[in-house]
Every structure is written in C-alpha cells, then in structure tokens.
C-alpha cells in the first residue's frame, strides 16, 4: 500500500527502526548485505524480543546500544530507535561492564 492510500495518522505511526550489526554478527547473518537492517516497529518491544524476531541468539551479543548509549538486556526498543549490537570479540569499556550481556 503506497502512502497515497493512507491517512496522516497511519503515516505517522509507521516508523523504521534501525538494527546495526558489527563484526562477526554481520557475517553470521547471511541475509544482511547492508550496514544496517531497517524494520517497521509500531509499538515498543523488549530488546530480547527484537533479537528473537531477527533470529539473533542472545549468546552472540557482548553489548547493545540504543541511540548511541549502552543499555541493559531489559531495555525496550521504541519505534525510530537505532539499535546497535556488538559481538563477543568487541572490547567493552570499564563503564559498560554492568551492561554486558
């Protein structure tokens, strides 16, 4: 359905959320050819559910960042967020140790 067939409320509710994979995560995801995956998210979703939706095992993740800030596993991902996932081989800075997966 193109935008010409939607009302303004429907257009405003459609927001792309960006999932950025780093290092080996990108290599493990065979269908990822770009630097990021954009997907539609209408309502907030738990981070772990986003991982499940994209078939990314939790044990592959070292650190997650939402909108350039390190976040814990229990974080909710909102429409329009930028979620970056870092694999186990990435170095985690001292101030992020409490946020490691």
HUDA-V948820 format. One line per field, one symbol per residue. ss: DSSP state (A for helix, B for strand, O for the rest). psi: psi as a letter, one per 30 degrees, with the letter a starting at -180 (. if undefined). burial: + if it has 9 or more other ideal C-beta (glycine too) atoms within 8 Angstrom, else -. A space follows every 50 residues. Layout:
BEGIN
ss: ???
psi: ???
burial: ???
END
This chain:
BEGIN
ss: OOAAAOOAAAAAAOOBBBBBBOOAAAAAOOOOOOOBBBBBOOOOBBAAAA AAAOOOOAAABBBBBBOOBBBOOOOBBOOOOBBBBBBOOOOOOAAAAAAO O
psi: klffglleeeeffjkkkkjkklbfeeefjfgjflflkklkjelkkkeeee eeeghjkeffkekkkkhgkkllegkkklkfljjkkklffkkkleffefgk .
burial: -----+----+---++++++++++++--+-------+---+---+++--+ +--+-+-+-+++++++----+---+-+-+-+++++++--+-+---+--+- -
END
